[in-house]
Amino acid sequence: MSVSTRRYVISIIALVIIVLVFRYVLKINDFINALVALTIGAYFGFITGRDKTEIFFYHTSRFRFNRNIKKQIKKYEKEKDFLGFTNDIKSLCKKYFNKKCLDRNFIASSNEDECLALMIALQMEKEPFNISKNLGAESFRNIAQKAAKSKIYRDILLIESLKGIKCQVGSNFFNMDDKDYSIGDQLKKHSDHFFSNKLLDADQDDLIVFSTTSQISADIIKVITHHQRNIAKVSFFICSPFVKKHEAIINMCSEYQNPKFTTPVGQFIENNEGEVNSKLDIVRRALKITSSIKNIVSATEEKRINLDLFLFKKEYPGIKVKMLVKQKYMQLQPGVLSYANNLYRYGVDSDSAEPFGIVLSSVNSFKNDKFLIEPLLLEVSDINDFELKVISELCLWLLENGITSEDINSYQEKLNSSIDDEKSNHWLKLIAFSLEKSRQFVVGNVSVFNRLIEDSLEKKDDKTNSKDIFSGQKNRGGIYHITVAVLFKDNDEYLIIKKSDPAYDEKYSIVAGHLDNNESANQAVVREVKEELNISLKTTNLVTIEKGVPDKCRYGAENHDWYVFSSEEIKKDSEILYDKSEIDSIEWMSKEKIKNNKENLTQGAYLIFERMGFFND
């Protein structure tokens, strides 16, 4: 028996029961009227199909589904709890579609509330519930366009997206009618048209732009090229291309977790089976961002337009922004959902002073948040070094994640086509070459590395049975001591100290000290950090062993072997209760600042930084 037949049989049984009940509780005339009404309703349901039948039976599953969606919408409007709303909507959709199937028929007959719920529920899971295999990008487009007709849906996206830049607004922030927004395929066409018209009236205006990776970046470069007299300054925000020190690109991996039909073919780097290769797609993103930054720096410098660059460190804030400051005009494109494409994104324009002022104030506050934003000072002459830093960090990340030169080479054509930069082929060859050489270096030197690690773990004993510092004997005579040191690093800055002891002449140094007799280097560095900074190191990472460093010490040795470790367990905003009898002050310095202060370093710190390449041009 088919589902529809079974439904009708159940309906007839229910009708008979209702008739029998009515016969005994109603007067004869009322009973006849009720019987006629029920008979007509049942007949109308049979001849018009399943969807119309549901209208007549209050407690059908789809009616309950709609009713529960409305309840959750009202709850959100009252509490403004987006996370709770998302979880509740997901639960509703799972319950409904685990018994049924999301297919083209449902989408064709769906209403705004149902599509709102689907837009919320489909994200972040590849298979959230039963979905027809026949759905494609066109089906997702239809869902998104119906959802966007709902003002509450547009309000939700706008309110939650603005929270990403710490802008708290209510549902009446924009009094939007359907004519005031555009979505999907029409969005870029409309937004570009309106923005170009505003630019024509601009006179040396300040332009603010939020981009994710590349599309808006390319558009802004065209604007700079053709409207240089209209623009005095560009403040450009984009996701950071650095995949280790920042998290923005890695946090975009949620886009890979959505159902396949929500993403157009070719959006990501895919394997032959059509599955996303997330690690190689991160290569695509990092290099596309690098290309965008390179191009906008070159364009603004060529047209003599001032440029302020800002990197999203933690995550893309969920909204694309264009603002012309003097004209008090802005375009907002909310994108708080995890979908990768613009099929669902809608846009609104405003030249009203009040909402513009609210958003501008939030943008100015947001860009000064050092936890979320990093300014990038870059000129054309710096671009090559910037590219190499991005690629260097990307190579380290790829090595950590098991990507080989063969992987890069096999996807080079796809990557090259997607990145679409004159240097992309060179970048990819450099990455593949670096990965291969790194692999060869590790394989060829693992025995050397093993000896270094064993050396750092071995207890040193000069056979004197003394509890004082270790003293070793060189082959050619003379004693040497061992110094252990740790470089604490946070966002390309290093912890530098000034010792309290007058013997150090108020010069800068690093956290370091002598190795005691019958102690390993690992044990010594943990002890020194505890004594000087009152911090218990959880892990120690050996960076290098520098033998025969010619730095004299007060204990009579003219040479030291330095065991240098690294750690990221201390952050710049950490409270460090250092021992003031040992340390006078602490400071975080970049490599450049350390280089500029090299004359003010202690002899040992200077020689170690020099050997580690800190002073190289």
Secondary structure, 3 states (H helix, E strand, C coil): CCHHHHHHHHHHHHHHHHHHHHHHHCCHHHHHHHHHHHHHHHHHHHHHCHHHHHHHCCCCHHHHHHHHHHHHHHHHHHHCCHHHHHHHHHHHHHHHHCCCCECHHHHHHCCHHHHHHHHHHCCCCCCCCCECCCCCHHHHHHHHHHHHCCHHHHHHHHHHHHHCCCCCCCCCCCCCCHHHEEECHHHHHHHHHHHHHHHHCCCCEEEEEECCCCHHHHHHHHHHHHCCCCEEEEEEEEECCCCCCCCHHHHHHHHHHCCHHHCCCCCCCECCCCCECHHHHHHHHHHHHHHHHHHHHHHHHHCCCEEEEEEECCCCCCEEEEEECCCCEEEEEECCCCCCCCCCCEEEEECCHHHHHHHHHHHHHHHCCCCCEEEECCCHHHHHHHHHHHHHHHHHHHHHCCCCHHHHHHCHHHHHHHHCCCCHHHHHHHHHHHHHHHHHHHHHHHHHHHHHHHHHHCCECCCCCCCCECCEECCCCCEEEEEEEEEEEECCEEEEEEECCHHHCCCEECEEEECECCECHHHHHHHHHHHHHCCCCCCCEEEEEEEEECCCCCCCCCEEEEEEEEECCCCCCCCCCCCCCCEEEEEEEEHHHHHHCHHHECHHHHHHHHHCCCCCC
